[in-house]
């Protein structure tokens, strides 16, 4: 089963060198287990544009205390395992990880 | 340059439309996906299950807290995304406008951070 792990954090607190090491270690571990599909880090939400009914506005879809900073896409057997991976993302210690199962592709 | 196109729309729209309309919408998505693959813009794309199936994970003081529901309750919900390659924001925006849900929902366009190895 594929899960999207959406990483929300207060952009004012950017990951430090220790965090980055842990990100690399987590990605390497997921890759070794064949659970890794993709990982993406986004430019800050100040660079976001939103298209609504043909109109472009500056900024993200929704203003929130924490901002979407990136995501992981993983393939693990159960939701519990997806949540366990989410808990290992360094930002989980101060931000929020939303776990969303993907729709099965026909 | 890569851009993430996030699709926000009321989930209700899909539940409320009849089966014919839903099939037409699926058809339009398949056409759009094929078109951006053929043009070389497509990198990835996925549809998400409804937010009813979302959970959120936080780790505080070494303990993992899992709660039901999405990160934030919103009028429109994240239903899927495309990751595309585009020359610039203008091109990314034009592609975003062709996503079928752009007619009734919102598409957030975010550049992907590039790491220089």
Backbone of each chain as ProteinMPNN parsed JSONL, in Angstrom:
{"seq_chain_A": "XXXXXXXXXXXXXXXXXXXXXXXXXXXXXXXXXXXXXXXXXXXXXXXXXXXXXXXXXXXXXXXXXXXXXXXXXXXXXXXXXXXXXXXXXXXXXXXXXXXXXXXXXX", "coords_chain_A": {"N_chain_A": [[0.843, -1.192, 0.0], [0.492, 2.216, -0.814], [1.571, 5.242, 0.681], [1.252, 8.71, 1.259], [3.278, 10.919, 2.924], [2.875, 13.826, 4.4], [4.699, 16.626, 5.183], [4.532, 18.936, 7.625], [5.64, 21.992, 8.903], [6.766, 24.65, 11.06], [7.967, 27.169, 9.216], [9.813, 28.98, 10.07], [11.561, 27.62, 11.62], [14.02, 26.065, 10.412], [15.381, 22.913, 9.238], [18.289, 21.687, 10.911], [21.865, 20.789, 10.615], [22.086, 18.259, 11.914], [19.492, 17.265, 11.683], [19.362, 16.999, 8.904], [21.215, 14.969, 8.455], [19.832, 12.892, 9.677], [17.628, 12.774, 7.989], [18.807, 11.846, 5.637], [19.712, 9.359, 6.536], [17.296, 8.097, 7.141], [16.076, 8.04, 4.595], [17.937, 6.422, 3.241], [17.62, 4.027, 4.662], [14.922, 3.401, 4.1], [15.102, 3.067, 1.367], [16.828, 0.847, 1.235], [15.133, -1.088, 2.218], [13.286, -1.245, 0.256], [11.09, 0.374, 0.43], [10.882, 2.959, -0.278], [9.602, 5.458, -2.412], [9.471, 8.132, -3.363], [10.72, 11.425, -2.559], [10.315, 14.751, -1.656], [11.352, 18.099, -1.353], [9.991, 21.231, -0.681], [10.096, 24.598, -1.992], [9.887, 27.547, 0.107], [6.631, 28.484, 1.498], [6.08, 31.062, 0.793], [6.733, 31.252, -1.834], [4.67, 30.138, -3.138], [1.918, 29.895, -5.425], [-1.562, 30.26, -6.022], [-4.171, 28.903, -7.862], [-7.376, 29.794, -8.569], [-10.451, 29.323, -9.901], [-9.54, 30.326, -12.397], [-8.131, 32.572, -11.584], [-5.035, 33.834, -10.456], [-3.432, 33.844, -7.352], [-1.091, 35.14, -4.908], [0.734, 33.117, -2.629], [0.068, 30.249, -0.46], [-2.48, 27.616, -0.645], [-3.863, 27.53, 1.808], [-3.491, 29.49, 4.725], [-1.572, 28.694, 7.498], [-0.504, 27.759, 10.823], [1.579, 26.025, 10.71], [3.501, 25.065, 7.859], [3.343, 23.352, 4.7], [6.157, 21.53, 3.931], [7.308, 19.592, 2.457], [7.292, 16.195, 1.148], [7.129, 12.624, 1.673], [6.896, 9.672, -0.23], [5.873, 6.51, 0.337], [6.023, 2.901, 0.31], [4.486, 0.624, 2.089], [3.353, -2.229, 4.031], [1.202, -1.757, 5.893], [-1.002, 0.686, 7.518], [-0.129, 1.265, 10.1], [2.605, 0.834, 9.879], [3.245, 2.852, 8.098], [2.715, 5.054, 9.689], [4.66, 4.642, 11.6], [6.961, 5.097, 10.105], [6.504, 7.777, 9.555], [6.826, 8.858, 12.098], [9.518, 8.72, 12.347], [10.522, 10.711, 10.786], [12.521, 13.545, 10.989], [11.3, 16.117, 11.453], [8.926, 15.441, 12.673], [9.201, 15.67, 15.369], [8.811, 18.305, 16.07], [6.987, 19.332, 14.327], [4.217, 18.419, 12.224], [3.104, 15.409, 10.806], [1.188, 14.437, 8.157], [-0.559, 11.58, 7.266], [-1.483, 10.01, 4.389], [-3.3, 7.621, 2.671], [-2.871, 6.402, -0.681], [-5.082, 6.429, -3.486], [-6.063, 3.409, -4.964], [-4.6, 2.551, -8.034], [-6.177, 2.033, -11.157]], "CA_chain_A": [[0.0, 0.0, 0.0], [1.297, 3.443, -0.885], [1.149, 6.335, 1.571], [1.901, 10.005, 1.136], [3.545, 11.508, 4.242], [2.977, 15.273, 4.169], [5.494, 17.171, 6.278], [4.167, 20.319, 7.951], [6.492, 22.543, 9.955], [6.903, 26.103, 11.122], [9.095, 27.453, 8.319], [10.811, 29.786, 10.775], [12.532, 26.686, 12.199], [14.522, 25.202, 9.345], [16.166, 21.785, 9.732], [19.725, 21.89, 11.096], [22.719, 19.74, 10.043], [21.749, 16.957, 12.505], [18.246, 16.843, 11.04], [19.649, 16.587, 7.524], [21.849, 13.646, 8.555], [18.768, 11.913, 9.968], [16.825, 12.623, 6.768], [19.552, 10.991, 4.707], [19.722, 8.011, 7.105], [15.942, 7.548, 6.978], [15.883, 7.751, 3.171], [18.774, 5.259, 2.899], [17.005, 2.84, 5.262], [13.704, 3.075, 3.348], [15.545, 2.567, 0.055], [17.368, -0.506, 1.428], [13.998, -1.991, 2.459], [12.384, -1.202, -0.901], [9.852, 1.073, 0.822], [11.003, 4.342, -0.748], [9.183, 5.754, -3.788], [9.918, 9.476, -3.721], [10.771, 12.414, -1.49], [10.394, 16.068, -2.286], [11.349, 19.255, -0.454], [9.399, 22.365, -1.395], [10.517, 25.961, -1.679], [8.992, 28.079, 1.148], [5.252, 28.761, 1.067], [6.038, 32.414, 0.21], [6.897, 31.131, -3.288], [3.493, 29.445, -3.683], [0.823, 30.614, -6.089], [-2.764, 29.434, -6.015], [-5.07, 29.139, -8.981], [-8.779, 29.569, -8.201], [-11.382, 29.796, -10.927], [-8.842, 31.101, -13.414], [-7.4, 33.705, -11.001], [-3.822, 33.468, -9.723], [-3.121, 34.684, -6.199], [0.154, 34.794, -4.245], [0.603, 32.411, -1.364], [-0.43, 28.87, -0.512], [-3.926, 27.373, -0.611], [-4.388, 27.907, 3.128], [-2.511, 29.994, 5.694], [-1.652, 27.9, 8.714], [0.596, 27.968, 11.759], [2.654, 25.239, 10.121], [3.392, 25.059, 6.402], [3.807, 22.148, 4.031], [7.553, 21.727, 3.545], [7.739, 18.517, 1.572], [6.598, 14.931, 1.406], [7.685, 11.333, 1.318], [5.951, 8.686, -0.751], [6.435, 5.222, 0.749], [5.228, 1.707, 0.045], [4.603, -0.264, 3.253], [2.167, -3.093, 4.068], [0.074, -1.337, 6.733], [-1.068, 2.071, 7.999], [0.704, 1.373, 11.31], [4.003, 0.985, 9.453], [3.371, 4.192, 7.51], [2.775, 5.982, 10.827], [5.967, 4.455, 12.245], [7.926, 5.829, 9.262], [6.23, 9.208, 9.772], [7.38, 9.239, 13.404], [10.987, 8.778, 12.226], [10.903, 11.925, 10.061], [13.004, 14.456, 12.046], [10.363, 17.211, 11.727], [7.813, 14.937, 13.496], [9.442, 16.048, 16.769], [8.305, 19.655, 16.353], [5.926, 19.654, 13.381], [3.117, 17.469, 12.08], [3.144, 14.616, 9.581], [-0.122, 13.894, 7.778], [-0.408, 10.308, 6.548], [-2.633, 9.831, 3.496], [-3.196, 6.514, 1.721], [-3.194, 6.721, -2.065], [-6.146, 5.689, -4.145], [-5.522, 2.332, -5.797], [-4.671, 2.913, -9.453], [-6.831, 0.946, -11.895]], "C_chain_A": [[0.884, 1.25, 0.0], [0.697, 4.546, -0.014], [1.959, 7.587, 1.267], [2.055, 10.571, 2.545], [3.834, 12.987, 4.028], [3.605, 15.926, 5.397], [5.161, 18.647, 6.493], [5.071, 20.809, 9.079], [6.408, 24.063, 9.932], [8.16, 26.466, 10.328], [10.183, 28.293, 8.986], [11.889, 28.896, 11.394], [12.983, 25.705, 11.126], [15.36, 24.062, 9.929], [17.658, 22.119, 9.834], [20.516, 20.729, 10.505], [22.408, 18.349, 10.607], [20.491, 16.382, 11.879], [18.542, 16.277, 9.653], [20.306, 15.211, 7.498], [20.793, 12.575, 8.788], [17.86, 11.688, 8.767], [17.497, 11.658, 5.798], [19.528, 9.546, 5.208], [18.362, 7.335, 6.926], [15.706, 7.151, 5.519], [16.685, 6.515, 2.771], [18.146, 3.974, 3.422], [15.764, 2.41, 4.472], [14.068, 2.505, 1.975], [16.041, 1.132, 0.169], [16.242, -1.513, 1.615], [13.038, -2.045, 1.282], [11.081, -0.482, -0.598], [9.796, 2.508, 0.293], [10.445, 4.473, -2.163], [9.707, 7.131, -4.2], [9.974, 10.342, -2.468], [11.035, 13.763, -2.121], [10.44, 17.129, -1.194], [10.898, 20.463, -1.258], [10.1, 23.671, -1.044], [9.499, 26.534, -0.676], [7.612, 28.487, 0.604], [5.122, 30.174, 0.497], [6.196, 32.364, -1.31], [5.661, 30.512, -3.945], [2.558, 30.413, -4.4], [-0.379, 29.681, -6.048], [-3.703, 29.884, -7.124], [-6.492, 28.789, -8.537], [-9.653, 30.154, -9.278], [-10.698, 30.74, -11.915], [-8.044, 32.276, -12.896], [-6.191, 33.184, -10.223], [-3.639, 34.419, -8.542], [-1.789, 34.234, -5.6], [-0.167, 34.031, -2.973], [-0.017, 31.041, -1.523], [-1.956, 28.809, -0.449], [-4.528, 27.837, 0.702], [-3.249, 28.416, 4.006], [-2.669, 29.182, 6.963], [-0.426, 28.193, 9.568], [1.825, 27.194, 11.291], [2.412, 25.16, 8.614], [3.898, 23.736, 5.833], [5.226, 22.392, 3.516], [8.072, 20.659, 2.6], [6.928, 17.271, 1.845], [7.477, 13.738, 1.084], [6.558, 10.504, 0.729], [6.571, 7.325, -0.473], [5.466, 4.092, 0.419], [5.461, 0.732, 1.191], [3.293, -1.055, 3.384], [0.968, -2.521, 4.82], [0.151, 0.147, 7.098], [-0.148, 2.262, 9.205], [2.174, 1.553, 10.936], [4.242, 2.354, 8.829], [3.499, 5.238, 8.631], [4.115, 5.868, 11.556], [7.061, 5.157, 11.438], [7.77, 7.33, 9.501], [6.891, 9.697, 11.064], [8.898, 9.357, 13.352], [11.458, 9.99, 11.42], [11.305, 12.977, 11.093], [12.005, 15.554, 12.424], [9.181, 16.755, 12.599], [7.963, 15.369, 14.951], [8.957, 17.458, 17.087], [7.176, 20.069, 15.415], [4.873, 18.564, 13.357], [3.269, 16.725, 10.76], [1.743, 14.085, 9.311], [0.098, 12.666, 6.898], [-1.651, 10.071, 5.705], [-2.425, 8.629, 2.578], [-3.558, 6.969, 0.31], [-4.377, 5.883, -2.518], [-5.474, 4.585, -4.968], [-5.66, 2.74, -7.265], [-5.246, 1.736, -10.239], [-5.853, 0.229, -12.826]], "O_chain_A": [[1.883, 1.326, 0.716], [-0.517, 4.748, 0.017], [3.17, 7.536, 1.051], [1.073, 10.69, 3.278], [4.901, 13.357, 3.537], [3.1, 15.791, 6.511], [5.467, 19.495, 5.654], [5.245, 20.123, 10.086], [6.034, 24.673, 8.931], [9.274, 26.117, 10.717], [11.327, 28.318, 8.532], [12.998, 29.357, 11.663], [12.389, 24.64, 10.959], [15.976, 24.217, 10.984], [18.218, 22.758, 8.944], [19.934, 19.793, 9.959], [22.459, 17.363, 9.872], [20.414, 15.19, 11.58], [18.039, 15.218, 9.279], [20.002, 14.385, 6.637], [20.835, 11.499, 8.191], [17.378, 10.579, 8.537], [16.857, 10.78, 5.22], [19.347, 8.616, 4.422], [18.286, 6.15, 6.6], [15.199, 6.065, 5.238], [16.182, 5.656, 2.047], [18.132, 2.955, 2.731], [15.568, 1.225, 4.205], [13.422, 1.579, 1.486], [15.73, 0.293, -0.676], [16.375, -2.669, 1.215], [12.074, -2.811, 1.306], [10.078, -0.693, -1.281], [8.771, 3.181, 0.411], [10.788, 3.669, -3.03], [10.314, 7.277, -5.26], [9.355, 10.03, -1.451], [11.875, 13.896, -3.011], [9.674, 17.076, -0.232], [11.363, 20.69, -2.375], [10.629, 23.831, 0.056], [8.366, 26.057, -0.616], [7.455, 28.79, -0.579], [4.156, 30.462, -0.209], [5.838, 33.317, -2.001], [5.61, 30.375, -5.168], [2.431, 31.58, -4.029], [-0.229, 28.459, -6.041], [-3.985, 31.07, -7.295], [-6.78, 27.647, -8.178], [-9.602, 31.355, -9.541], [-11.214, 31.813, -12.226], [-7.342, 32.927, -13.67], [-6.293, 32.235, -9.445], [-3.683, 35.639, -8.701], [-1.398, 33.078, -5.761], [-1.19, 34.259, -2.327], [-0.557, 30.705, -2.577], [-2.626, 29.817, -0.228], [-5.586, 28.467, 0.713], [-2.165, 27.832, 4.023], [-3.784, 29.002, 7.452], [0.55, 28.788, 9.109], [2.959, 27.644, 11.452], [1.271, 25.184, 8.153], [4.77, 23.088, 6.412], [5.47, 23.335, 2.763], [9.145, 20.802, 2.013], [6.002, 17.276, 2.657], [8.439, 13.837, 0.322], [5.404, 10.622, 1.143], [7.65, 7.01, -0.974], [4.261, 4.3, 0.271], [6.508, 0.088, 1.26], [2.249, -0.611, 2.907], [-0.172, -2.771, 4.431], [1.205, 0.776, 7.004], [0.527, 3.284, 9.324], [2.901, 2.315, 11.575], [5.306, 2.948, 9.005], [4.286, 6.179, 8.531], [4.642, 6.857, 12.065], [7.978, 5.744, 12.012], [8.753, 8.059, 9.633], [7.44, 10.798, 11.118], [9.503, 10.011, 14.202], [12.656, 10.273, 11.371], [10.517, 13.28, 11.99], [11.878, 15.886, 13.603], [8.506, 17.59, 13.2], [6.978, 15.43, 15.687], [8.716, 17.779, 18.251], [6.481, 21.05, 15.679], [4.663, 17.868, 14.351], [3.531, 17.332, 9.722], [1.176, 13.368, 10.136], [0.843, 12.71, 5.918], [-2.752, 9.946, 6.242], [-1.48, 8.611, 1.79], [-4.436, 7.811, 0.125], [-4.632, 4.792, -2.009], [-4.438, 4.813, -5.592], [-6.714, 3.217, -7.685], [-4.859, 0.587, -10.023], [-6.239, -0.71, -13.521]]}, "seq_chain_B": "XXXXXXXXXXXXXXXXXXXXXXXXXXXXXXXXXXXXXXXXXXXXXXXXXXXXXXXXXXXXXXXXXXXXXXXXXXXXXXXXXXXXXXXXXXXXXXXXXXXXXXXXXXXXXXXXXXXXX", "coords_chain_B": {"N_chain_B": [[13.035, 23.065, -14.2], [11.213, 21.908, -11.406], [7.807, 21.577, -10.429], [5.31, 21.332, -7.934], [1.999, 20.524, -8.199], [-0.76, 20.99, -6.417], [-3.878, 19.636, -5.745], [-6.798, 20.93, -4.637], [-10.061, 20.425, -3.609], [-13.606, 20.409, -2.889], [-14.425, 17.407, -1.378], [-16.929, 16.502, -1.539], [-17.897, 17.214, -4.022], [-17.213, 15.166, -5.778], [-18.63, 13.058, -4.659], [-21.213, 13.959, -4.945], [-21.688, 14.267, -7.682], [-23.234, 12.633, -10.456], [-22.97, 9.195, -11.662], [-22.338, 9.191, -14.384], [-21.251, 11.754, -14.8], [-19.071, 11.544, -13.133], [-17.592, 9.533, -14.381], [-17.012, 10.891, -16.736], [-15.355, 12.877, -15.744], [-13.204, 11.341, -14.74], [-12.33, 10.402, -17.185], [-11.465, 12.797, -18.348], [-9.331, 13.368, -16.65], [-7.655, 11.224, -17.27], [-7.083, 11.83, -19.91], [-5.797, 14.322, -19.618], [-3.56, 13.538, -18.097], [-2.291, 11.822, -19.891], [-1.698, 13.669, -21.887], [0.161, 15.414, -20.623], [2.141, 13.616, -20.145], [2.864, 12.876, -22.746], [3.841, 15.317, -23.637], [6.103, 15.54, -22.185], [6.181, 16.771, -19.719], [5.311, 15.533, -17.414], [6.148, 14.165, -14.247], [5.37, 12.819, -11.914], [2.347, 11.65, -10.331], [-0.509, 11.408, -8.294], [-3.545, 10.143, -6.854], [-5.328, 10.792, -3.872], [-6.756, 8.971, -1.113], [-9.922, 9.753, 0.5], [-10.035, 12.424, 3.023], [-11.121, 11.369, 5.297], [-9.759, 9.088, 5.748], [-7.357, 9.961, 6.643], [-4.55, 10.311, 8.864], [-2.718, 11.883, 11.517], [0.621, 12.395, 12.592], [2.661, 13.023, 15.34], [5.643, 13.592, 17.21], [6.36, 13.917, 20.488], [8.338, 14.73, 23.249], [9.649, 12.293, 22.903], [7.586, 10.513, 22.557], [5.254, 8.947, 20.394], [2.473, 10.412, 18.924], [-0.621, 9.685, 17.597], [-3.238, 10.894, 15.665], [-6.622, 10.901, 14.444], [-7.707, 12.093, 11.247], [-7.042, 14.929, 9.036], [-4.174, 17.215, 8.76], [-5.143, 19.842, 8.812], [-8.448, 21.13, 8.991], [-10.28, 21.956, 6.218], [-12.171, 23.863, 3.806], [-11.92, 22.992, 1.236], [-10.322, 19.985, 0.183], [-7.14, 18.342, 0.086], [-6.722, 16.417, -2.675], [-5.129, 15.188, -4.479], [-2.137, 15.174, -6.534], [0.12, 16.562, -8.969], [3.413, 16.172, -10.116], [5.456, 18.14, -11.938], [7.612, 18.971, -14.728], [8.644, 22.081, -15.728], [9.365, 24.979, -17.73], [9.219, 27.442, -16.497], [7.458, 29.405, -13.966], [5.209, 30.449, -15.2], [4.642, 28.662, -17.279], [4.127, 26.415, -15.709], [1.836, 27.267, -14.394], [0.035, 27.475, -16.498], [-0.22, 24.801, -17.169], [-1.312, 23.852, -14.799], [-3.815, 25.05, -14.925], [-5.094, 23.47, -16.728], [-5.761, 21.18, -15.403], [-8.444, 19.088, -14.694], [-9.943, 19.544, -12.255], [-9.428, 22.183, -11.73], [-11.475, 23.76, -12.545], [-13.465, 23.758, -10.607], [-12.162, 23.693, -8.196], [-9.171, 24.442, -6.275], [-5.814, 25.029, -7.233], [-2.705, 24.627, -5.906], [0.504, 25.873, -6.541], [3.772, 24.946, -6.279], [7.222, 25.521, -6.248], [9.85, 23.071, -6.459], [12.5, 22.341, -4.243], [15.868, 22.587, -5.17], [18.677, 20.592, -4.841], [22.105, 21.09, -4.753], [24.483, 18.841, -5.402]], "CA_chain_B": [[12.501, 23.357, -12.867], [10.042, 21.073, -11.098], [6.737, 22.215, -9.653], [4.273, 20.469, -7.388], [0.655, 21.086, -8.388], [-1.611, 20.319, -5.435], [-5.277, 19.791, -6.135], [-7.734, 21.049, -3.512], [-11.463, 20.568, -4.031], [-14.498, 19.795, -1.899], [-14.592, 15.983, -1.704], [-18.354, 16.353, -1.784], [-18.154, 17.375, -5.455], [-17.134, 13.84, -6.413], [-19.711, 12.216, -4.128], [-22.506, 14.481, -5.399], [-21.923, 14.164, -9.124], [-23.748, 11.322, -10.85], [-21.942, 8.279, -12.15], [-21.927, 9.625, -15.728], [-20.369, 12.919, -14.66], [-17.827, 11.077, -12.51], [-16.83, 8.842, -15.42], [-16.49, 11.917, -17.655], [-14.249, 13.53, -15.03], [-12.077, 10.391, -14.786], [-11.858, 10.418, -18.573], [-10.712, 14.04, -18.547], [-8.053, 13.223, -15.947], [-6.8, 10.313, -18.035], [-6.635, 12.59, -21.083], [-4.829, 15.329, -19.178], [-2.331, 12.849, -17.693], [-1.641, 11.357, -21.117], [-1.183, 14.841, -22.605], [1.384, 15.939, -19.989], [3.194, 12.602, -20.347], [3.305, 12.987, -24.139], [4.589, 16.568, -23.831], [7.354, 15.453, -21.42], [6.105, 17.563, -18.483], [4.898, 14.694, -16.279], [7.148, 13.428, -13.471], [4.632, 11.915, -11.029], [1.0, 12.112, -10.034], [-1.254, 10.42, -7.514], [-4.81, 10.54, -6.23], [-5.356, 10.39, -2.466], [-8.036, 8.56, -0.536], [-10.548, 10.884, 1.21], [-9.42, 12.816, 4.307], [-11.642, 10.5, 6.362], [-8.734, 8.063, 5.973], [-6.094, 10.603, 7.019], [-4.138, 10.378, 10.266], [-1.553, 12.752, 11.678], [1.615, 11.852, 13.514], [3.584, 13.962, 15.982], [6.466, 12.991, 18.26], [6.634, 14.913, 21.528], [9.03, 14.103, 24.389], [9.999, 10.914, 22.572], [6.402, 9.662, 22.411], [4.522, 9.137, 19.143], [1.035, 10.655, 19.082], [-1.335, 9.532, 16.332], [-4.631, 11.316, 15.76], [-7.387, 10.738, 13.207], [-8.037, 13.307, 10.523], [-5.938, 15.598, 8.352], [-3.433, 18.257, 9.471], [-6.029, 20.995, 9.003], [-9.775, 21.017, 8.387], [-10.448, 23.047, 5.25], [-13.384, 23.773, 2.992], [-11.509, 22.11, 0.163], [-9.365, 19.025, 0.72], [-6.122, 17.864, -0.84], [-7.219, 15.166, -3.261], [-4.12, 14.592, -5.335], [-1.092, 16.1, -6.976], [1.005, 16.253, -10.088], [4.757, 16.749, -10.093], [5.741, 18.384, -13.352], [8.801, 19.725, -15.139], [8.219, 23.197, -16.572], [10.448, 25.938, -17.951], [9.07, 28.538, -15.529], [6.186, 29.434, -13.242], [4.14, 30.741, -16.147], [4.276, 27.409, -17.94], [3.531, 25.555, -14.679], [0.489, 27.776, -14.129], [-0.805, 27.11, -17.646], [-0.505, 23.365, -17.048], [-2.228, 23.725, -13.656], [-5.152, 25.485, -15.345], [-5.702, 22.396, -17.543], [-6.207, 20.082, -14.528], [-9.916, 19.17, -14.693], [-10.502, 20.088, -11.006], [-9.197, 23.63, -11.661], [-12.747, 24.436, -12.839], [-14.286, 23.934, -9.392], [-11.344, 23.676, -6.987], [-7.993, 25.312, -6.249], [-4.545, 24.334, -7.472], [-1.535, 25.339, -5.378], [1.693, 25.623, -7.362], [4.956, 25.172, -5.436], [8.48, 25.025, -6.812], [10.591, 22.062, -5.706], [13.842, 22.796, -3.904], [16.909, 21.853, -5.9], [19.903, 20.429, -4.062], [23.329, 20.936, -5.531], [25.287, 17.806, -4.739]], "C_chain_B": [[11.278, 22.476, -12.611], [9.069, 21.831, -10.194], [5.772, 21.144, -9.164], [2.94, 21.188, -7.557], [-0.277, 20.315, -7.463], [-3.07, 20.657, -5.7], [-6.171, 19.79, -4.894], [-9.137, 21.223, -4.08], [-12.345, 19.97, -2.945], [-14.706, 18.327, -2.288], [-16.028, 15.689, -2.093], [-18.684, 16.425, -3.29], [-18.188, 16.012, -6.152], [-18.281, 12.949, -5.958], [-21.052, 12.638, -4.732], [-22.745, 14.32, -6.897], [-22.395, 12.752, -9.467], [-22.635, 10.468, -11.433], [-21.427, 8.712, -13.529], [-20.921, 10.764, -15.644], [-19.02, 12.499, -14.09], [-16.951, 10.37, -13.552], [-16.234, 9.826, -16.423], [-15.252, 12.583, -17.058], [-13.012, 12.625, -15.034], [-11.455, 10.39, -16.179], [-11.008, 11.649, -18.847], [-9.351, 13.974, -17.858], [-7.105, 12.311, -16.721], [-6.234, 11.017, -19.265], [-5.546, 13.594, -20.715], [-3.492, 14.665, -18.849], [-1.558, 12.373, -18.917], [-0.992, 12.541, -21.85], [0.114, 15.354, -21.97], [2.519, 14.905, -20.019], [3.765, 12.739, -21.754], [4.166, 14.226, -24.353], [5.885, 16.59, -23.005], [7.335, 16.245, -20.117], [5.893, 16.704, -17.232], [6.098, 14.061, -15.583], [6.467, 12.412, -12.547], [3.236, 12.488, -10.81], [0.253, 11.023, -9.296], [-2.556, 11.015, -7.008], [-4.818, 9.992, -4.809], [-6.729, 9.869, -2.081], [-8.601, 9.747, 0.258], [-9.9, 11.172, 2.572], [-9.963, 12.017, 5.484], [-10.624, 9.424, 6.706], [-7.381, 8.662, 6.372], [-5.832, 10.438, 8.51], [-2.956, 11.337, 10.338], [-0.678, 12.224, 12.797], [2.488, 12.99, 14.035], [4.394, 13.188, 17.006], [6.799, 14.092, 19.261], [7.219, 14.203, 22.751], [9.282, 12.618, 24.133], [8.813, 9.988, 22.374], [5.667, 9.986, 21.108], [3.038, 9.304, 19.426], [0.383, 10.544, 17.708], [-2.778, 9.984, 16.535], [-5.312, 11.11, 14.41], [-7.612, 12.091, 12.554], [-6.812, 13.965, 9.918], [-5.269, 16.64, 9.246], [-4.331, 19.447, 9.781], [-7.364, 20.726, 8.329], [-9.955, 22.21, 7.455], [-11.702, 22.801, 4.421], [-13.135, 22.883, 1.772], [-10.398, 21.214, 0.7], [-8.357, 18.622, -0.359], [-6.546, 16.493, -1.358], [-6.207, 14.479, -4.158], [-3.109, 15.626, -5.766], [-0.483, 15.63, -8.291], [2.353, 16.882, -9.783], [5.163, 16.902, -11.552], [7.075, 19.108, -13.532], [8.296, 20.837, -16.053], [9.351, 24.208, -16.653], [10.417, 27.038, -16.897], [7.68, 28.491, -14.906], [5.0, 29.644, -14.185], [3.669, 29.467, -16.848], [3.601, 26.458, -16.95], [2.083, 25.962, -14.414], [-0.468, 27.401, -15.266], [-1.178, 25.632, -17.594], [-1.511, 23.147, -15.916], [-3.663, 24.051, -14.071], [-5.86, 24.422, -16.174], [-6.132, 21.197, -16.7], [-7.729, 20.179, -14.406], [-10.509, 19.811, -13.433], [-10.278, 21.587, -10.874], [-10.497, 24.393, -11.892], [-13.595, 24.657, -11.588], [-13.464, 23.977, -8.104], [-10.213, 24.68, -7.065], [-6.755, 24.462, -6.509], [-3.426, 25.188, -6.882], [-0.303, 24.889, -6.148], [2.92, 25.958, -6.53], [6.201, 24.658, -6.131], [9.153, 24.031, -5.865], [11.994, 22.589, -5.456], [14.864, 21.933, -4.627], [18.153, 21.794, -5.03], [21.087, 20.3, -5.005], [24.244, 19.973, -4.792], [26.766, 18.223, -4.723]], "O_chain_B": [[10.42, 22.317, -13.479], [9.465, 22.609, -9.326], [5.461, 20.187, -9.873], [2.777, 22.324, -7.112], [-0.555, 19.138, -7.689], [-3.436, 21.822, -5.859], [-6.286, 18.783, -4.195], [-9.363, 22.077, -4.937], [-11.897, 19.125, -2.17], [-15.119, 18.04, -3.412], [-16.313, 14.769, -2.86], [-19.622, 15.783, -3.762], [-19.051, 15.737, -6.986], [-18.84, 12.185, -6.745], [-21.917, 11.802, -4.997], [-23.894, 14.245, -7.332], [-21.986, 11.786, -8.823], [-21.52, 10.936, -11.667], [-20.233, 8.614, -13.81], [-19.886, 10.754, -16.311], [-17.972, 13.007, -14.488], [-15.738, 10.575, -13.603], [-15.116, 9.642, -16.904], [-14.254, 12.821, -17.739], [-11.903, 13.088, -15.301], [-10.234, 10.378, -16.337], [-9.964, 11.564, -19.495], [-8.349, 14.451, -18.39], [-5.908, 12.583, -16.821], [-5.07, 10.834, -19.622], [-4.523, 13.708, -21.391], [-2.433, 15.143, -19.253], [-0.335, 12.499, -18.982], [0.12, 12.427, -22.366], [1.06, 15.691, -22.682], [3.696, 15.257, -19.933], [4.981, 12.722, -21.947], [5.107, 14.203, -25.147], [6.671, 17.531, -23.105], [8.374, 16.379, -19.47], [6.254, 17.107, -16.126], [6.967, 13.487, -16.239], [6.933, 11.281, -12.414], [2.984, 13.664, -11.073], [0.369, 9.845, -9.635], [-2.661, 12.218, -6.766], [-4.373, 8.87, -4.565], [-7.742, 10.275, -2.651], [-7.853, 10.644, 0.646], [-9.302, 10.291, 3.19], [-9.348, 11.985, 6.55], [-10.62, 8.903, 7.822], [-6.378, 7.951, 6.43], [-6.759, 10.425, 9.319], [-2.276, 11.573, 9.34], [-1.154, 11.689, 13.798], [2.987, 13.811, 13.265], [3.895, 12.236, 17.605], [7.445, 15.082, 18.915], [6.673, 13.208, 23.227], [9.146, 11.791, 25.035], [8.991, 8.811, 22.059], [5.481, 11.153, 20.764], [2.418, 8.463, 20.077], [0.785, 11.227, 16.766], [-3.459, 9.525, 17.453], [-4.662, 11.14, 13.365], [-7.696, 13.113, 13.235], [-5.679, 13.607, 10.243], [-5.737, 16.914, 10.351], [-4.287, 19.995, 10.882], [-7.415, 20.166, 7.234], [-9.795, 23.356, 7.877], [-12.217, 21.685, 4.349], [-14.008, 22.132, 1.337], [-9.625, 21.626, 1.564], [-8.677, 18.569, -1.547], [-6.708, 15.542, -0.593], [-6.397, 13.329, -4.553], [-3.207, 16.801, -5.414], [-0.569, 14.459, -8.661], [2.425, 17.992, -9.255], [5.21, 15.928, -12.305], [7.585, 19.759, -12.62], [7.603, 20.572, -17.036], [10.192, 24.287, -15.758], [11.464, 27.511, -16.455], [6.844, 27.66, -15.261], [3.925, 29.079, -13.983], [2.471, 29.224, -16.993], [2.633, 25.78, -17.292], [1.213, 25.111, -14.232], [-1.626, 27.057, -15.03], [-2.3, 25.251, -17.929], [-2.446, 22.358, -16.052], [-4.609, 23.404, -13.622], [-7.083, 24.456, -16.315], [-6.793, 20.292, -17.209], [-8.252, 21.236, -14.053], [-11.486, 20.553, -13.532], [-10.871, 22.216, -9.998], [-10.616, 25.548, -11.483], [-14.354, 25.623, -11.51], [-14.005, 24.264, -7.036], [-10.279, 25.649, -7.822], [-6.665, 23.319, -6.059], [-3.218, 26.327, -7.299], [-0.09, 23.699, -6.38], [3.103, 27.103, -6.117], [6.248, 23.505, -6.558], [9.041, 24.135, -4.643], [12.606, 23.203, -6.33], [14.739, 20.709, -4.685], [18.628, 22.818, -4.54], [21.068, 19.498, -5.938], [24.716, 20.263, -3.693], [27.609, 17.487, -4.21]]}, "name": "protein", "num_of_chains": 2, "seq": "XXXXXXXXXXXXXXXXXXXXXXXXXXXXXXXXXXXXXXXXXXXXXXXXXXXXXXXXXXXXXXXXXXXXXXXXXXXXXXXXXXXXXXXXXXXXXXXXXXXXXXXXXXXXXXXXXXXXXXXXXXXXXXXXXXXXXXXXXXXXXXXXXXXXXXXXXXXXXXXXXXXXXXXXXXXXXXXXXXXXXXXXXXXXXXXXXXXXXXXXXXXXXXXXXXXXXXXXXXXXXXX"}
